[in-house]
Amino acid sequence: METPDMQLTAYDFGDYAISWEHGVGATAGLYGNNYCGVAFIGTKGTLVVDREKWRLFPETDNGQYVIPAMPEQKSSGKDLAFLSRT
């Protein structure tokens, strides 16, 4: 028996569409991250969020960013503190 390691879903809302891609068992995270994370891919850029940080990858048009670039934003480590109850 085989278990799929990828899931793809497409939602069509008429005026816009959303797609969800889910991967399991990859040796590296999204965009070279060490941890699992999620990428929100839009028309002006991609926002990548994981346990340690978030990064924005702007799209370009004729070699120019369509939105301002931002440096990597580190987490304080307390953002998800409510999830761990010791």
C-alpha positions in Angstrom: 0.0 0.0 0.0 1.3 3.4 -0.9 0.8 6.7 0.9 0.8 9.9 -1.1 3.2 12.6 0.1 1.6 15.4 -1.8 -1.9 16.9 -1.8 -3.2 19.5 -4.2 -6.6 21.2 -3.9 -8.0 24.0 -6.1 -10.9 26.3 -5.0 -12.6 28.4 -7.6 -14.6 31.3 -6.2 -15.5 32.9 -9.5 -13.6 36.2 -9.0 -10.5 34.5 -7.6 -9.0 31.1 -7.1 -7.0 29.6 -4.2 -4.8 26.5 -4.5 -3.4 24.5 -1.6 -0.4 22.3 -2.0 0.7 20.1 0.9 3.9 18.1 1.1 5.0 15.6 3.7 8.4 13.9 4.1 10.5 16.3 2.2 14.1 16.5 3.3 14.1 20.3 3.4 11.4 22.9 4.2 10.0 25.6 2.0 12.5 27.9 0.3 15.4 26.2 2.1 14.0 26.5 5.6 15.0 23.9 8.1 11.5 23.6 9.5 8.1 23.1 8.2 6.3 26.2 7.1 3.8 27.7 4.8 4.1 29.9 1.8 1.4 32.4 0.8 2.0 33.0 -2.9 0.4 36.2 -4.4 0.7 38.3 -7.5 3.1 40.7 -5.8 5.3 38.4 -3.8 5.5 35.3 -1.6 5.4 35.3 2.2 7.1 32.3 3.8 6.5 31.6 7.5 8.0 28.9 9.6 8.7 28.3 13.3 11.7 30.7 13.5 11.0 33.5 11.1 9.1 34.9 8.2 10.5 36.2 4.9 9.0 38.1 2.0 10.1 37.4 -1.5 8.8 40.2 -3.8 8.0 39.6 -7.4 9.9 41.7 -10.0 8.9 43.6 -13.1 11.7 44.6 -15.5 14.2 43.9 -12.7 12.5 46.1 -10.1 10.6 44.8 -7.1 6.9 45.4 -7.3 6.7 45.8 -3.5 9.5 46.8 -1.2 11.9 44.1 -0.1 12.1 43.3 3.6 14.9 41.7 5.7 14.2 38.3 7.3 12.1 38.8 10.5 13.0 36.5 13.4 10.5 35.2 15.9 10.8 36.1 19.5 10.1 32.5 20.4 7.1 33.5 22.4 4.7 33.9 19.4 3.3 30.4 19.9 3.9 30.1 23.6 0.2 29.4 24.2 0.6 26.1 22.4 3.0 24.6 24.9 1.5 23.9 28.3 4.2 22.7 30.8 
